[in-house]
Structures are given as C-alpha cells and as structure tokens.
Amino acid sequence: MDTVQLAAMLPRNVVFREWVTTFTTDADTVTEDQAVRFVRIVCDIESRRELATNQEAERRFHALLRRPFVAWRDERRRTR
C-alpha cells in the first residue's frame, strides 16, 4: 500500500479518528472529513494526492501521523 492509499484509508478508521481527538480541546469525536483536514494540515498539502510527489509532505505524513498513531494504537492495545 502506498502513502496516498494509506492517507485515504486512515480518516475512515474510527481508531485513527479517536487519536485525532487527542489533539482537540473542543470535540469528543472527529468526523471523517475533519480527519481528512487534519491530515492535510499536518502534511501541509491541499490534496492527499500530493503525497505521491511531495517528498517532504510524505516524510511529515510518516513522522508526524502514521508512526505516532501506530505507537498510540499499539500502546492502547497493550494497556487494555
């Protein structure tokens, strides 16, 4: 799976959206659209398709979104 596909799938994942709520102070839930916007803001892109050609955005995606989310998710599973 490439980065663009992963960036398209993550906002549909309820656990990812739950992780995104850890960055908000005014919402208990995050919609899929809000999660998409979160990905775009963090990666500093207009469209997730840019992840295919923008190496810096792809680096941010992995360093600031994917890896921290996976670590959070895995830790959550261990402590349950």
HUMO-V553911 format. One record per backbone hydrogen bond with DSSP energy under -0.5 kcal/mol. NH is the residue of the N-H (numbers start at 1). CO is the residue of the C=O. E is the energy in kcal/mol with one decimal. If there is no record, write none. Layout:
NH/CO/E + NH/CO/E
This chain:
6/2/-2.3 + 7/3/-2.8 + 8/4/-1.5 + 9/5/-1.9 + 10/6/-2.6 + 11/7/-0.6 + 12/9/-1.4 + 13/9/-0.6 + 13/10/-1.9 + 14/12/-0.5 + 17/13/-2.3 + 18/14/-1.9 + 19/15/-2.1 + 20/16/-2.4 + 21/17/-1.5 + 22/18/-0.6 + 22/19/-1.5 + 23/20/-2.1 + 24/21/-1.7 + 35/31/-2.3 + 36/32/-2.3 + 37/33/-2.2 + 38/34/-2.2 + 39/35/-2.2 + 40/36/-2.2 + 41/37/-2.7 + 42/38/-2.7 + 43/39/-2.3 + 44/40/-0.9 + 44/41/-0.6 + 45/40/-2.2 + 50/47/-1.8 + 51/48/-1.6 + 52/49/-1.9 + 53/50/-1.4 + 54/50/-2.7 + 55/53/-0.9 + 58/54/-2.3 + 59/55/-2.4 + 60/56/-2.4 + 61/57/-2.5 + 62/58/-2.1 + 63/59/-3.0 + 64/60/-3.1 + 65/60/-0.6 + 65/61/-1.5 + 66/61/-2.7 + 67/62/-2.4 + 69/65/-2.6 + 70/66/-2.8 + 71/67/-2.4 + 72/68/-2.5 + 73/69/-3.1 + 74/70/-2.8 + 75/71/-2.4 + 76/72/-2.4 + 77/73/-2.0 + 78/74/-1.9 + 79/75/-1.8 + 80/77/-0.8
